[in-house]
Amino acid sequence: MSNFIVSARKYRPITFDSVVGQKHVTDTLKNAIRNDHLAHAFLFTGPRGVGKTTCARILAKVLNCQSPTAETEPCDRCDSCLAFNKNASLNIHELDAASNNSVEHIRALIEQVRFAPQNGRYKIYIIDEVHMLSQAAFNAFLKTLEEPPGYALFILATTEKHKIIPTILSRCQIFDFKRIQVVDMAAHLRHICGQEDITAEDEALQVIAQKADGGLRDALSIFDRIVSIAGRHVRYADVVGNLNILDYDYYFRLAEAMLEENAASALSLFDKVLQNGFEGDIFLNGFAEHLRNLLVCQDPSTLELLEATGSLRERYAQQAALAPTSLLLSGLAIANDCDVNYKMARNKRLHVEMALLRMCYVLRRINEPATTPAQPASPEKKTPDVSAPPSAPAPKAAPEAVSLPKLPSLASLSKIAEAVQSEQNSDAAPKLEPTAENLRSVLAEYARSLPQHLSLPAVIEGAEVRPVPEEMKILLMVETTIAKQQVQGEGKLFDLLRAKVALDGIALLVEIDAEKQKAILEAGDDRPKPLGPKEVFAKMSEVNPLVSELQKRFDLRLDR
């Protein structure tokens, strides 16, 4: 009984041309080898299973190949290539940083770098999952990575580039590997089917490629699992049943129910989905993807975005021709709202069913007239004809539809705002010239609006106005630092000045008058000093003796 080899290992690419979906990387590496323009350190980054380590191994093999081909591929005949195929090459070292992430492991690697290769041109070190190295290991690796010997070359691979410190990134030539397209992955699976003498339906390979989510290794693992169950004939039903995926037919039938406004069919279909063990959000998200595919099919310029095989493409195109674009957009909006609120819904089945009912009747809502016919402004009152014999009462007329006022559009709102602004500008009084007299009058007006028991009105009225036209500024000179802080904190004062005085391009600054401040300091004790808490309490007690009695009765203490 022969040992089974998984497809991911058996069909691992051995040349640059056999790498799937990474032509932008392989072409760059081949040109660098051909032109002898190689960096001393590479960083391969990208999702899992897209060929990072495979490309690193092929690059290492080509660099030490003794007779590479004209297409810059390994010859697979020389001693170096044969040793590499047997995992016996002494010049190529692979290190798994996930299990060798300490400083000691990196120091051992640095010691190996000191010795030149015995045969071959390069000594190559492939470090996989390099983001798992510790901070200390990265720091120990820095100097060697920046200035290695001429024969040493490092190839780092990682799925999480953001975890690598910037000093390492700056020393490497970075190659970003992309997710492999569904079409490329399905074609590669078809090639493997031919090699293994397996027949497979195109829809089956398409579903496997979509389920792999851009990783070829995952696609090959799924393929092996399906083959072990289905045998040599892989059918679409086998893949759908084994991977627990909803059949496309459910979505096509639900879309037909939407077009026909058949709510009963939609609810029955959803019930079958639940009986098969699928969750409501999975079914709804799948149907949203179906509506998206139908929308893509309606425009030839976006048809390439549809990831489907030939027969399935035709079915999408036929249904897309019957579905109005407004219906598809409304269905997508309903599905999105249902998905957002799905986790918060207590009755999740009812939550999805309500979304399906809205989708079924959304076409009727779209086709309703936007406006109702205008009613006569003042209908004439009819007097009853008393001469006619009494007859049976006429049936009551249906209640008239209430016509809601039409809301203004955004364009009309902007026009209204412009009109209001222009009206305000036209009614506004002309601004005063920025003279010292005009500024003092505005200051006095603001001071009169303040409570007069405060010291701020006196400070503002006593401020001196000094225009400095050559420097485009006006100074408000005050006597003390406290006065400066008080005036600077009055934002309403500066707003009033800008509103009443034409100060475009002119700066208003508050400064201390050095001469007046010096005079205040020289005056010394002649100037009245501010009262402290005790003096204030004594004055209040003189005016009203009850204040002192209140302090004694409640044992109040003065603030210090």
C-alpha positions as CSV (number, residue, x, y, z in Angstrom):
1,M,0.0,0.0,0.0
2,S,1.6,3.3,-1.2
3,N,1.8,6.3,1.1
4,F,-0.6,9.0,0.2
5,I,0.9,12.5,-0.4
6,V,-1.4,15.4,0.0
7,S,-1.9,17.6,-3.0
8,A,-0.4,20.7,-1.3
9,R,3.0,18.8,-1.1
10,K,2.7,16.7,-4.2
11,Y,1.9,19.6,-6.5
12,R,4.0,22.2,-4.8
13,P,5.5,24.5,-7.5
14,I,9.2,23.9,-8.3
15,T,9.7,26.7,-10.8
16,F,8.7,30.3,-11.0
17,D,6.4,29.7,-13.9
18,S,4.4,27.1,-12.0
19,V,3.6,29.5,-9.1
20,V,-0.1,30.3,-9.2
21,G,-1.4,33.9,-9.1
22,Q,1.8,35.7,-8.2
23,K,3.2,36.7,-11.6
24,H,4.1,40.2,-10.3
25,V,6.5,38.7,-7.8
26,T,8.0,35.9,-9.9
27,D,8.7,38.2,-12.9
28,T,10.5,40.7,-10.6
29,L,12.6,38.0,-9.0
30,K,13.6,36.5,-12.4
31,N,14.6,39.9,-13.8
32,A,16.6,40.6,-10.6
33,I,18.5,37.3,-11.1
34,R,19.0,37.8,-14.8
35,N,20.4,41.4,-14.3
36,D,22.4,40.4,-11.2
37,H,20.6,43.0,-9.2
38,L,19.7,41.1,-6.1
39,A,19.1,42.5,-2.6
40,H,20.8,40.9,0.4
41,A,17.4,40.6,2.3
42,F,13.9,39.9,1.1
43,L,10.6,40.0,2.9
44,F,7.7,38.0,1.5
45,T,4.4,39.0,3.1
46,G,0.8,38.1,2.4
47,P,-2.1,35.8,3.4
48,R,-1.7,32.2,4.2
49,G,-1.3,29.6,1.5
50,V,-0.4,32.0,-1.4
51,G,3.2,30.8,-2.1
52,K,5.5,32.9,0.1
53,T,7.7,30.0,1.3
54,T,7.4,28.2,-2.1
55,C,8.8,31.3,-3.9
56,A,11.6,31.6,-1.3
57,R,12.6,27.9,-1.9
58,I,12.5,28.4,-5.7
59,L,14.6,31.6,-5.4
60,A,17.2,29.8,-3.2
61,K,17.3,26.9,-5.6
62,V,17.9,29.1,-8.7
63,L,20.6,31.2,-7.0
64,N,22.8,28.1,-6.3
65,C,21.9,26.3,-9.5
66,Q,25.0,25.6,-11.5
67,S,23.3,25.8,-15.0
68,P,20.0,27.7,-14.8
69,T,17.9,27.8,-17.9
70,A,17.4,30.7,-20.2
71,E,14.1,31.4,-18.5
72,T,15.9,31.8,-15.2
73,E,14.6,28.5,-13.8
74,P,16.5,25.7,-12.0
75,C,17.9,23.0,-14.2
76,D,17.0,20.1,-11.8
77,R,20.1,18.2,-13.0
78,C,23.1,19.8,-11.3
79,D,24.5,18.6,-7.9
80,S,23.0,21.7,-6.1
81,C,19.5,21.1,-7.5
82,L,19.6,17.4,-6.7
83,A,20.8,18.0,-3.2
84,F,18.1,20.6,-2.7
85,N,15.4,18.1,-3.9
86,K,16.6,15.6,-1.3
87,N,16.6,18.3,1.5
88,A,20.4,17.7,1.8
89,S,21.7,21.1,0.6
90,L,24.4,22.6,2.9
91,N,23.9,26.1,1.5
92,I,20.2,26.5,2.1
93,H,18.9,26.7,5.7
94,E,15.3,27.0,6.7
95,L,14.3,28.3,10.2
96,D,10.8,28.3,11.7
97,A,10.7,31.5,13.8
98,A,7.5,30.3,15.5
99,S,9.5,27.6,17.5
100,N,13.0,29.3,17.2
101,N,12.2,32.8,18.4
102,S,14.8,33.5,21.1
103,V,18.0,35.4,21.1
104,E,20.0,32.1,21.4
105,H,18.5,30.8,18.1
106,I,19.4,34.0,16.3
107,R,22.9,34.0,17.7
108,A,23.4,30.5,16.5
109,L,22.3,31.6,13.0
110,I,24.7,34.5,13.1
111,E,27.5,32.2,13.9
112,Q,26.7,30.1,10.9
113,V,26.7,33.1,8.6
114,R,30.4,33.7,9.4
115,F,31.4,30.6,7.4
116,A,31.4,30.8,3.6
117,P,29.7,28.1,1.5
118,Q,32.0,25.2,0.5
119,N,30.3,24.8,-2.8
120,G,27.9,27.1,-4.5
121,R,27.6,30.9,-4.8
122,Y,25.3,31.8,-1.9
123,K,24.5,30.7,1.6
124,I,20.7,31.4,1.9
125,Y,18.7,31.5,5.1
126,I,14.9,31.2,4.9
127,I,13.1,32.4,8.1
128,D,9.4,31.5,8.1
129,E,6.9,33.3,10.3
130,V,9.5,35.9,11.1
131,H,7.0,38.1,13.0
132,M,7.2,35.5,15.9
133,L,10.7,36.6,16.8
134,S,11.0,38.3,20.2
135,Q,12.0,41.9,20.5
136,A,15.5,40.9,21.7
137,A,15.9,38.5,18.8
138,F,15.0,41.2,16.3
139,N,17.6,43.5,17.9
140,A,20.3,40.8,17.8
141,F,19.5,40.2,14.1
142,L,19.7,43.8,13.0
143,K,23.4,44.3,12.4
144,T,23.8,41.0,10.5
145,L,20.7,41.7,8.4
146,E,22.0,45.2,7.5
147,E,25.6,44.3,6.6
148,P,25.8,40.5,5.9
149,P,28.8,38.9,4.0
150,G,28.6,39.0,0.2
151,Y,27.7,35.3,0.0
152,A,24.8,35.5,2.6
153,L,21.2,36.2,1.6
154,F,18.2,36.3,3.9
155,I,14.6,35.5,2.8
156,L,12.0,36.3,5.5
157,A,8.3,35.3,5.2
158,T,5.4,36.4,7.3
159,T,1.6,36.7,7.3
160,E,1.6,39.7,9.7
161,K,3.9,42.4,8.4
162,H,2.6,45.0,10.9
163,K,4.2,43.0,13.8
164,I,7.7,43.4,12.4
165,I,9.7,46.3,13.8
166,P,10.4,49.2,11.3
167,T,14.2,48.8,11.6
168,I,13.9,45.3,10.1
169,L,11.5,46.4,7.4
170,S,13.8,49.2,6.3
171,R,16.6,46.6,5.7
172,C,14.5,44.3,3.4
173,Q,13.2,44.4,-0.1
174,I,9.5,43.8,0.4
175,F,7.2,41.7,-1.9
176,D,3.5,41.7,-1.2
177,F,1.8,38.5,-2.2
178,K,-1.9,38.9,-3.0
179,R,-4.8,36.5,-2.6
180,I,-5.2,34.1,-5.5
181,Q,-8.1,34.7,-7.7
182,V,-10.9,32.2,-7.9
183,V,-10.4,31.7,-11.6
184,D,-6.7,30.9,-11.3
185,M,-7.4,28.6,-8.4
186,A,-10.1,26.7,-10.3
187,A,-7.8,26.3,-13.3
188,H,-5.1,24.9,-11.1
189,L,-7.5,22.4,-9.6
190,R,-8.6,21.4,-13.1
191,H,-4.9,20.8,-13.9
192,I,-4.6,18.5,-10.9
193,C,-7.7,16.6,-11.9
194,G,-6.1,15.9,-15.2
195,Q,-3.0,14.6,-13.6
196,E,-4.9,12.4,-11.1
197,D,-7.4,11.2,-13.7
198,I,-10.3,12.7,-11.8
199,T,-13.5,14.1,-13.4
200,A,-15.0,17.1,-11.8
201,E,-17.8,19.5,-12.6
202,D,-16.8,23.2,-13.1
203,E,-19.3,24.3,-10.5
204,A,-17.7,22.0,-8.0
205,L,-14.2,23.4,-8.5
206,Q,-15.6,26.9,-8.5
207,V,-17.2,26.4,-5.0
208,I,-14.0,24.9,-3.7
209,A,-12.0,27.9,-4.9
210,Q,-14.5,30.3,-3.4
211,K,-14.5,28.5,0.0
212,A,-10.6,28.7,0.1
213,D,-10.8,32.5,0.3
214,G,-7.7,33.2,-1.7
215,G,-5.4,30.5,-0.2
216,L,-4.4,27.8,-2.6
217,R,-3.2,25.5,0.2
218,D,-6.7,25.6,1.7
219,A,-8.2,24.8,-1.7
220,L,-6.0,21.8,-2.1
221,S,-6.9,20.5,1.3
222,I,-10.6,20.9,0.6
223,F,-10.1,19.1,-2.7
224,D,-8.4,16.1,-1.1
225,R,-11.3,15.9,1.4
226,I,-13.9,15.9,-1.3
227,V,-12.0,13.3,-3.4
228,S,-11.7,11.0,-0.4
229,I,-15.5,11.1,-0.1
230,A,-16.7,11.4,-3.7
231,G,-14.0,9.2,-5.4
232,R,-12.9,9.9,-8.9
233,H,-16.1,11.8,-9.9
234,V,-16.4,15.1,-8.0
235,R,-19.9,16.6,-8.4
236,Y,-21.3,19.9,-7.4
237,A,-23.8,18.2,-5.0
238,D,-20.9,16.4,-3.2
239,V,-19.1,19.7,-2.6
240,V,-22.1,21.5,-1.4
241,G,-23.2,18.7,0.9
242,N,-19.7,18.1,2.4
243,L,-18.8,21.8,2.9
244,N,-22.2,22.7,4.3
245,I,-22.9,25.3,1.6
246,L,-26.3,26.4,0.4
247,D,-27.0,25.5,-3.2
248,Y,-27.2,28.4,-5.8
249,D,-30.7,27.1,-6.6
250,Y,-32.1,28.4,-3.3
251,Y,-31.1,32.0,-4.2
252,F,-32.4,31.8,-7.8
253,R,-35.8,30.6,-6.5
254,L,-35.9,33.3,-3.9
255,A,-35.1,35.9,-6.5
256,E,-38.0,34.5,-8.6
257,A,-40.3,34.9,-5.7
258,M,-39.3,38.5,-5.3
259,L,-40.1,39.2,-9.0
260,E,-43.4,37.5,-8.7
261,E,-44.3,39.0,-5.3
262,N,-44.8,35.4,-4.1
263,A,-44.3,35.8,-0.3
264,A,-45.6,32.3,0.5
265,S,-42.9,30.7,-1.8
266,A,-40.2,32.8,-0.1
267,L,-41.3,31.8,3.4
268,S,-41.5,28.1,2.5
269,L,-38.1,28.3,0.9
270,F,-36.6,29.8,4.1
271,D,-38.3,27.1,6.2
272,K,-36.5,24.4,4.1
273,V,-33.2,26.2,4.6
274,L,-33.7,26.2,8.4
275,Q,-34.7,22.5,8.3
276,N,-31.4,21.7,6.6
277,G,-29.5,23.2,9.5
278,F,-28.4,26.6,8.2
279,E,-28.7,29.8,10.2
280,G,-30.8,32.7,9.0
281,D,-27.9,35.2,8.7
282,I,-25.9,32.8,6.5
283,F,-28.9,32.4,4.2
284,L,-29.5,36.2,4.1
285,N,-25.8,37.0,3.4
286,G,-25.7,34.5,0.6
287,F,-28.8,36.0,-0.9
288,A,-27.3,39.5,-0.7
289,E,-24.3,38.1,-2.6
290,H,-26.7,36.7,-5.2
291,L,-28.4,40.1,-5.6
292,R,-24.9,41.7,-6.0
293,N,-24.1,39.2,-8.7
294,L,-27.3,40.1,-10.5
295,L,-26.5,43.8,-10.3
296,V,-23.0,43.1,-11.7
297,C,-24.5,41.2,-14.7
298,Q,-26.6,44.2,-15.8
299,D,-23.6,46.2,-17.0
300,P,-21.1,44.7,-19.5
301,S,-18.3,46.8,-17.9
302,T,-18.7,45.1,-14.5
303,L,-19.4,41.6,-15.8
304,E,-15.8,40.6,-15.1
305,L,-16.5,41.0,-11.4
306,L,-18.8,38.0,-11.5
307,E,-16.9,34.9,-10.2
308,A,-18.9,32.1,-11.9
309,T,-18.5,29.4,-14.5
310,G,-20.1,29.5,-18.0
311,S,-23.4,27.8,-17.3
312,L,-23.9,29.7,-14.1
313,R,-23.1,33.0,-15.8
314,E,-25.8,32.3,-18.3
315,R,-28.3,31.7,-15.5
316,Y,-27.3,34.9,-13.8
317,A,-27.6,36.9,-17.0
318,Q,-31.1,35.5,-17.7
319,Q,-32.4,36.5,-14.3
320,A,-30.6,39.8,-14.3
321,A,-32.4,40.8,-17.5
322,L,-35.8,40.3,-15.7
323,A,-34.9,42.2,-12.5
324,P,-35.1,46.0,-12.3
325,T,-32.1,47.7,-10.9
326,S,-34.2,49.5,-8.3
327,L,-35.5,46.2,-7.1
328,L,-32.0,44.8,-6.6
329,L,-30.8,47.9,-4.8
330,S,-33.8,47.9,-2.5
331,G,-33.3,44.2,-1.8
332,L,-29.6,44.8,-0.9
333,A,-30.5,47.6,1.4
334,I,-33.1,45.4,3.2
335,A,-30.7,42.5,3.5
336,N,-28.0,44.8,4.9
337,D,-30.4,46.3,7.5
338,C,-31.5,42.8,8.5
339,D,-27.9,41.6,8.9
340,V,-26.9,44.6,11.0
341,N,-29.7,44.0,13.5
342,Y,-29.7,40.2,13.3
343,K,-27.7,39.7,16.5
344,M,-29.9,42.0,18.6
345,A,-33.2,40.4,17.4
346,R,-34.8,38.0,19.9
347,N,-36.9,36.1,17.4
348,K,-34.3,35.7,14.7
349,R,-36.5,33.7,12.4
350,L,-39.3,36.3,12.4
351,H,-36.6,39.0,11.9
352,V,-35.5,37.3,8.6
353,E,-39.0,36.5,7.5
354,M,-40.0,40.2,7.9
355,A,-37.0,41.1,5.6
356,L,-38.1,38.5,3.0
357,L,-41.7,39.9,3.1
358,R,-40.4,43.4,2.5
359,M,-38.3,42.2,-0.4
360,C,-41.3,40.5,-2.0
361,Y,-43.4,43.6,-1.9
362,V,-40.7,46.2,-2.5
363,L,-41.5,46.1,-6.3
364,R,-45.0,47.2,-5.6
365,R,-43.8,50.1,-3.5
366,I,-41.3,51.2,-6.2
367,N,-44.1,51.2,-8.9
368,E,-46.4,53.4,-6.8
369,P,-46.9,56.9,-8.2
370,A,-44.7,59.4,-6.5
371,T,-47.5,62.1,-6.1
372,T,-51.3,62.0,-5.7
373,P,-53.6,64.0,-8.1
374,A,-54.3,67.5,-6.8
375,Q,-57.6,68.1,-5.1
376,P,-59.8,71.1,-5.8
377,A,-59.0,74.0,-3.4
378,S,-62.5,74.8,-2.4
379,P,-65.2,72.3,-3.4
380,E,-68.7,73.7,-3.9
381,K,-71.3,72.6,-1.4
382,K,-74.4,70.9,-3.0
383,T,-77.8,71.6,-1.5
384,P,-80.0,68.5,-1.2
385,D,-82.9,68.1,-3.7
386,V,-86.0,68.1,-1.4
387,S,-88.4,67.6,-4.3
388,A,-86.9,64.2,-5.2
389,P,-88.3,61.1,-3.4
390,P,-86.2,59.6,-0.7
391,S,-83.9,56.9,-1.8
392,A,-81.5,54.5,-0.3
393,P,-78.5,56.1,1.3
394,A,-75.5,56.3,-1.0
395,P,-72.5,54.2,0.1
396,K,-69.8,56.1,1.9
397,A,-66.9,57.1,-0.2
398,A,-63.5,55.7,0.5
399,P,-61.4,58.1,2.6
400,E,-59.2,60.3,0.5
401,A,-55.5,59.7,0.6
402,V,-53.7,62.3,2.6
403,S,-51.2,64.2,0.4
404,L,-48.1,64.9,2.5
405,P,-46.1,68.0,1.8
406,K,-43.1,67.4,-0.4
407,L,-39.9,67.9,1.4
408,P,-37.4,70.3,-0.2
409,S,-34.4,68.7,-1.8
410,L,-30.8,69.4,-0.7
411,A,-30.3,71.8,-3.7
412,S,-33.4,73.9,-2.6
413,L,-32.2,73.9,1.0
414,S,-28.8,75.4,-0.1
415,K,-30.6,78.0,-2.1
416,I,-32.8,79.0,0.9
417,A,-29.7,79.2,3.1
418,E,-28.0,81.5,0.5
419,A,-31.1,83.7,0.3
420,V,-31.2,84.1,4.1
421,Q,-27.5,84.9,4.3
422,S,-27.8,87.5,1.5
423,E,-30.8,89.0,3.3
424,Q,-28.9,89.2,6.5
425,N,-25.9,90.7,4.8
426,S,-28.1,93.3,3.2
427,D,-29.8,94.3,6.5
428,A,-26.6,94.4,8.4
429,A,-25.4,97.9,9.4
430,P,-22.1,99.1,7.8
431,K,-19.0,98.5,10.0
432,L,-17.1,101.4,11.7
433,E,-13.6,102.4,10.7
434,P,-10.9,101.0,13.0
435,T,-10.0,104.2,14.7
436,A,-9.1,104.7,18.3
437,E,-12.3,106.7,19.0
438,N,-14.6,104.1,17.5
439,L,-12.9,101.3,19.3
440,R,-13.2,103.2,22.7
441,S,-16.9,103.6,22.1
442,V,-17.4,99.9,21.5
443,L,-15.4,99.1,24.6
444,A,-17.6,101.5,26.6
445,E,-20.7,100.0,25.2
446,Y,-19.6,96.5,26.3
447,A,-18.5,97.7,29.7
448,R,-22.0,99.2,30.3
449,S,-23.5,95.8,29.5
450,L,-21.6,94.1,32.3
451,P,-22.6,93.9,36.1
452,Q,-21.3,97.1,37.5
453,H,-20.3,95.6,40.9
454,L,-17.4,93.8,39.2
455,S,-14.0,95.2,38.5
456,L,-14.0,94.2,34.8
457,P,-16.1,97.1,33.5
458,A,-13.7,99.6,35.0
459,V,-10.7,97.7,33.5
460,I,-12.3,97.7,30.0
461,E,-13.2,101.4,30.1
462,G,-9.8,102.2,31.4
463,A,-8.0,100.3,28.7
464,E,-6.0,102.5,26.3
465,V,-6.4,101.9,22.5
466,R,-3.2,102.2,20.5
467,P,-3.5,101.5,16.7
468,V,-0.3,100.4,15.0
469,P,-1.2,100.7,11.3
470,E,2.3,99.8,10.0
471,E,2.1,96.4,11.7
472,M,-1.6,95.8,11.0
473,K,-2.5,95.5,14.7
474,I,-4.3,97.4,17.5
475,L,-3.2,97.2,21.1
476,L,-5.4,97.4,24.1
477,M,-3.1,98.6,26.9
478,V,-4.0,97.7,30.5
479,E,-2.3,98.3,33.8
480,T,-1.7,94.9,35.4
481,T,-1.3,91.2,34.5
482,I,-4.6,90.4,36.2
483,A,-6.3,93.0,34.0
484,K,-4.7,91.5,30.9
485,Q,-6.0,88.0,31.8
486,Q,-9.5,89.4,32.5
487,V,-9.7,91.1,29.1
488,Q,-8.2,88.2,27.2
489,G,-10.9,85.9,28.7
490,E,-13.7,88.0,27.4
491,G,-14.4,86.3,24.0
492,K,-17.7,88.2,23.6
493,L,-15.8,91.5,23.7
494,F,-13.6,90.5,20.7
495,D,-16.7,89.2,18.9
496,L,-18.4,92.5,19.4
497,L,-15.4,94.4,18.2
498,R,-15.1,92.3,15.0
499,A,-18.9,92.6,14.4
500,K,-19.0,96.4,14.7
501,V,-15.5,97.5,13.4
502,A,-14.0,96.6,10.1
503,L,-11.0,94.7,11.4
504,D,-10.3,92.5,8.3
505,G,-6.6,91.5,8.5
506,I,-6.0,93.5,11.7
507,A,-5.0,91.7,14.9
508,L,-6.3,92.7,18.3
509,L,-3.7,92.3,21.1
510,V,-3.9,92.9,24.8
511,E,-0.6,94.3,26.4
512,I,0.5,95.7,29.7
513,D,1.4,99.4,29.9
514,A,4.9,99.2,31.4
515,E,4.9,102.9,32.5
516,K,1.5,102.6,34.3
517,Q,2.6,99.3,35.9
518,K,5.8,101.0,37.1
519,A,3.9,103.9,38.6
520,I,1.6,101.5,40.5
521,L,4.7,99.7,42.0
522,E,6.2,103.0,43.0
523,A,3.0,104.2,44.6
524,G,3.4,101.4,47.1
525,D,1.1,101.5,50.1
526,D,-0.7,104.7,49.0
527,R,-3.0,102.6,46.8
528,P,-5.9,100.8,48.4
529,K,-5.2,97.1,49.0
530,P,-7.8,94.4,48.3
531,L,-9.7,93.2,51.4
532,G,-9.1,89.7,52.7
533,P,-11.8,87.4,54.1
534,K,-11.6,88.7,57.6
535,E,-11.8,92.4,56.5
536,V,-14.8,91.6,54.3
537,F,-16.6,89.8,57.2
538,A,-15.9,92.7,59.5
539,K,-17.4,95.2,57.0
540,M,-20.4,93.0,56.5
541,S,-20.9,92.7,60.3
542,E,-20.8,96.5,60.6
543,V,-23.5,96.9,58.0
544,N,-25.7,94.0,59.4
545,P,-25.0,92.6,62.9
546,L,-27.1,89.5,62.1
547,V,-24.2,88.3,60.0
548,S,-22.0,87.9,63.0
549,E,-24.8,86.2,65.0
550,L,-25.3,83.8,62.1
551,Q,-21.6,82.9,62.2
552,K,-21.6,82.2,65.9
553,R,-24.9,80.2,65.9
554,F,-23.8,77.8,63.1
555,D,-20.1,77.8,64.1
556,L,-19.0,79.0,60.6
557,R,-15.4,79.4,59.7
558,L,-14.0,82.0,57.3
559,D,-12.1,80.8,54.2
560,R,-8.4,81.5,54.3
